[in-house]
Every structure is written in structure tokens, then in C-alpha cells.
């Protein structure tokens, strides 16, 4: 049986309650899987490595290095 997936990024309310609507007809059987994001110890290092090189991506720097 093929499965159709819907993804929602939600925050739990009081007592851990979550409410949302899906675009399915009333009475459709569904299966709910709850996943919580895990903190990866390298996420911050990867973000710092990627974001800290953004200043090199500019036309003035390219012109200087290409005409050196």
C-alpha cells in the first residue's frame, strides 16, 4: 500500500497536546509518528564553518583575486 506523507513542524501545547488538520476526507485511517529533533553536537560547528565563509562570496573579492 503506498503511503502519502505530510510534515508539520509544531510545538506542543499544555499537557503536550498537539492539534492540526490534514487534507484528508473525514473517516480516513491515518498513522501518526511523533519525532523530536535531537541536538547534534556538531551542528553549531558546521553552521559556524558555513556562515563564516559568506563574506568571501562577493564580486569585489572575486575581481581582486581574478586580476591578481
Phi, psi and omega in degrees: 000122178291144180251143175247127185254143172236137179240132179228131173263110187233165175239137180290147177261200179305139180060022178077015182286143176227130177232135177200162179247145177243152182279062180231153178293150177303140179089358178288131177287134179227160175239128183251128176240128180254122178241136176251139180293137178257146179279122176265128184295343180261356180304314182293321179293319179296316179299317179296319181294321181284315185286333183283349178264358182299329183293340178284341184271078178212152186294330180292318178294317179300318181296317179298314183285327181286336181255015182285000000 
